[in-house]
């Protein structure tokens, strides 16, 4: 493993800039209570996500963010800091998505990303696949979410 620092800007980054074994940390994003309630009210309307009073009597003892909201905040950090602007060709999906600890109002979340694999496509040499282990970490350095992501990135050099 070589130097694990991105030497190109997000706008210039391509597949070749992602090396297996490299670890990157980015953050942070603040968890806003009103945003949590609004998101959950629209997409995951369970009382422990939407009603602070009802949440107090839940198994969580208070309001928690929907896991899907946590995922959306992670995605914001991933897009803003990790994925290349022009070279990102989307994702065929994620594996092993886990919400490991509740996320609460006022938490500050950051992400740690480990490049698990970076391999050029055999059938389409103008692109490669980057598999990453993504951890979402709260202000107490506790992991609150993990997933394995797969991204397809355009190569700088097609051959």
N, C-alpha and C positions, 0 to 999 in steps of 0.2 A: 504494500500500500504506500502510495506516495503522499504528496502534500494534500491535505483535506481542506483546502481553502478554495472557494470559488474565486478564480482570477478574472472571470468575465462577469459583466453585469447580467441581470436577469434577462435583459433584452438581447444580449449576445450569446447567452448560454445555449448549449446543444447537448446531445447525448454524450459526447466525448468528455464532458465536464463532470460526469457522475462516475465515481470509482467505487467498486465493491469494497466494503469495510469502512468507508468514511462515515463520520458522524457529524451532524450539524444540529445546532440549537438555535431556535428563533423564538421570539416572543416580544411582547406579551399582549394579551387582549383581556380587557376587564369584563366580568360577567355582571351585567346590569339587571336588577330585579324586574323592572318594568318590561324590559325586552324579553326576559325569560317567560314572564306571564303572557305577554302578547304572542310569542312564538308558540307556546304550549296551547294557548287558547285556540289558536288557529290549526295546529297540526298534531298535538298530543295532549288533549284536554283531560288529563287525569288530575284529581284534586291536589296531589302533592307537588304538581307543577304549576297549578293555576290559582290556588287559594291559600294564602299564607296562614290563615286561621285553621283550616282543615288540615294543612300540612303539619301543623304542630302535633296533632294526634296520630299522624301516620308513623310507620316504622322508621321513617327518616328523621322525625322530630323537628321538621321544618321544611321550608320550601327548597326544592332541588330543581336543577335544570333538566329538561328532557335530554335524553342521550342524543337525540337527533339535533337538538340545539347545540350541544357540545360538539357534535360532528361538524355542524355548519361553522362554528367558530374556529375549529381546527382547520377546516378547508380554507377559511379566509387567510389564516397564517401561512398555510401551504402555498396558496396561490401568490400571496404577496411576497414571500421570501424564498421559496424553494423551487417551484416549477418555473421553467423558462417561458418567457412571453411568447416568442414566435415559434419555438420548436416543440411546444406541447401539442400533441395530437390526440389528447384525451386519454381515457382509461377504460379498459375492459372490466374493471371492477376491483373490489377489495376482498380480502379474506380475513377471517378471524377477528372481526370487529368485536371489541369488548369494552363495556363501561364498568370500570373496576372500583370506583369510589364516587359518591355523590358530588356534584358540582353545585356550589351554593352562591347566592348573591354576594357580590363583592370579591369573589375569587379572582385571581389573575392567572390566566393560563398561558403557558408557553408550549412549544413543541420541540421534541428531540427526534431526529430522523437518522436512521442507520441504513445506508445503502446495502441491501442484502445481495443484490445481483444486478449487474449491468451487462447486458449482452446484445450484440447486434443481431438483427433479424436475418435469418438465412434466406428467406424468400423475398424480403424487401430490404435490400442493403442501404436504402436511404434513411432507415430508422432503426431504433433500438428499443429494447424493453428495460426499464429500470424498476426493480422491485425494492420497496422500502418498508422498513418497520417504523411505524410512527407511534410515538408516545406523547400523550397530552399530560402535562404536569402542572399541578397547582402551585400556589405560592409557598406552600409548606414542603415542596419538593416531593409530593406524593403523586404517583401515576394515577390519573383518573380515567384514562381511555387508552386503548391500544388498537392497532390494526396493521395489517399488511396490505400495502397499496401497490398497484401495478400501473405504471404510466408508460405511454408510448411517446418517444421523443425523436424528433428529426435529427439526423446526423449532420455534422458540419461538412464532413467528407463522405460522399456516397459510396466510396469503394475502399 
